[in-house]
Amino acid sequence: MRNRRIEIAIEELVLHGLDPSDRDGIREVIEREMERLFAERGVPPQLSRGGKIAHLDNAGIEVQAGSRAVEIGSQVARSLYQRVADSSGHEK
């Protein structure tokens, strides 16, 4: 089986109500969790056909006060992965 290279570029990630100092930690967790999700669950059909998703709105997560960067980043990544998988091949 051939390894595929997938590039994900998140140009803007808006996280309201979080400490700006957590930004880098959250970003790193999102990257690691996305890698894990793609490795374990596979590449969603749209992306496996070379498609792209230009825009995803509102990942729709809520975090508890005091949540750590690892919890927030993991939750964001799972939500993003699910949104991509649910895109059903429709470019947005």
VEXKOL-787762 format. One record per residue: x, y, z of N, C-alpha, C in turn. Coordinates in steps of 0.1 Angstrom, whole numbers, plus 5000, padded with zeros to 4 digits. Atoms other than C-alpha are relative to their C-alpha. Last residue first. Layout:
N
XYZXYZXYZ
...
***
This chain:
92
500649884994482752414999500850124998
499049894998483552124976499350125006
500549875005480951844980501150115004
499549975013482451504983499650134994
500650095011480351385011500450044986
500249915011481451675034499449934988
501449985003480851445063499750094988
500650135004484451325064498550014996
499550045013485651685064499449874995
500649915010483351785092500549974986
501450045003484351475111499350094990
499950135008488051555108498649964996
499649975014487351915119500149874991
501149935006485451805150500350034985
501150105003488051545159498850074993
499650095011490751815155499049894997
500049925013488952075176500349904988
501449985003488351825204499850074987
500650135004491951715204498550014996
499550045013493152065205499549874995
500649915010490852165234500549964986
501450035001491851865255499350084989
500150135006495551905248498649964998
499750005015495452275254499849874994
498649995004493952225289500150004985
499550115009490352285298501450034996
498950074994489852535327500649894991
499149914994486352635317501249925006
500249974986484752355298501050105004
499150064991484952355260499750055014
500049924988482352405234500949935010
499750064987482652285199499950105011
501150034991480852375167500449935013
499850144996483652345141499049965011
500450044987482152665128500249855003
500549914990482652705091499849935013
500950064990484752495069499650105010
500449924989486352645037499149915009
499449874999488252535006499650075013
501149944993487652165009500650145003
499649914989489951994984498750065006
500949884999489651704961500650095011
499249885003492451464952499250135001
500149985015490251154951500750134996
499350115006491451054986499950014985
498649975001490451404998500849884993
499849885008486751364989501550024999
500150025015486751005002500350124992
501449985005487951085037499949994985
500349885007491450955043498650014995
499949995014491750685068499750134994
501350005007490350625102500150014985
500950104994493550535121498849984992
499350135000496250725101499049895004
499950055014493951015092500749865000
501450035005492851045129500249954985
500550124994496451025142498749964994
499150115006497751295118499549865005
500450025014494751515128500849894993
501250084999495551455165499549984985
499850134996499151565160498749914999
499150075010498351875141500249855003
500950025011495451975165500849934989
500950124997497751915194499149984989
499250135001500452145179499149885003
499650025014497852425172500849874999
501250055006496452405208500349964985
500250144994499952435223498849944993
499050095006500752735200499849855005
500250025014497452915209501049904994
500350155003497552855246500049974986
498850074997499153205253499949854997
499149995012496153365236501349925002
498849924997493953245266501050004987
498850084995490753115253501250095002
500150034985487353295251501249935005
500449894991486953275213500049955015
500450074987488953025194499750115010
500549904990489253145158499549925012
500750084990491352925135499650095011
500649924988492553095104499249905008
499649865001494752975075499550085012
501149934993494452605084500550145001
499649874997496552425057498850075007
501149934994496252055055500550145004
499649874994498651875032498750075005
501149914999498151505025500550135007
499649874993500951285014498750094999
500449885007499850935005500450125009
500349894991501650625016499650124992
499349885002501350344990499650105010
500849885000500050005000500950125000
***
